[in-house]
Amino acid sequence: MGGRYHLPGLAALGGHLGRKGDGPPGWQTLWLGRRSLRLLVEGVNIAAQLLDD
C-alpha cells in the first residue's frame, strides 16, 4: 500500500477533518498524526508487556 492509503489516516489523527473544501493536509497535521500514532502504538506495547508479566 502506498501513501495514498496511509496519509488520510495520519491526517485524521493529526486533526484534519477531510471535508470536501478543506484541501490536502499540511506537513504539521501529518506530523501530529504520526506522533499520535506513535504514542498509541507505544501504549499498546506497554499494555501488552504489563499483561505478560
C-alpha positions as a printed Julia matrix, in Angstrom:
53×3 Matrix{Float64}:
   0.0     0.0    0.0
   1.23    3.42  -0.83
   0.91    6.78   0.84
  -2.46    7.31  -0.79
  -3.91    4.94   1.81
  -1.89    5.98   4.84
  -1.88    9.77   4.59
  -5.62   10.28   5.18
  -5.4     8.2    8.35
  -2.41   10.13   9.65
  -4.09   13.39   8.73
  -7.22   12.4   10.65
  -5.14   11.56  13.72
  -3.49   14.96  13.35
  -6.84   16.76  13.36
  -7.59   17.11   9.65
 -11.34   16.89   9.13
 -11.17   15.82   5.5
 -14.16   17.83   4.36
 -14.71   18.45   0.67
 -13.38   22.03   0.67
 -10.55   21.57   3.2
  -7.8    20.76   0.74
  -4.91   18.42   1.46
  -3.41   18.19   4.94
  -0.22   20.08   5.64
   3.06   18.76   7.0
   2.31   19.88  10.54
  -1.0    17.99  10.55
   0.69   14.87   9.21
   3.45   15.2   11.82
   0.87   15.49  14.61
  -0.9    12.41  13.25
   2.35   10.47  13.14
   3.1    11.49  16.71
  -0.37   10.39  17.84
   0.03    7.04  16.08
   3.45    6.54  17.66
   2.02    7.23  21.14
  -0.89    4.84  20.54
   1.47    2.06  19.43
   3.73    2.69  22.42
   0.73    2.48  24.76
  -0.38   -0.81  23.24
   3.14   -2.21  23.62
   3.29   -1.15  27.28
  -0.13   -2.67  27.95
   0.94   -5.93  26.29
   4.07   -6.05  28.44
   2.01   -5.49  31.59
  -0.34   -8.34  30.65
   2.6   -10.69  30.02
   4.05  -10.12  33.49
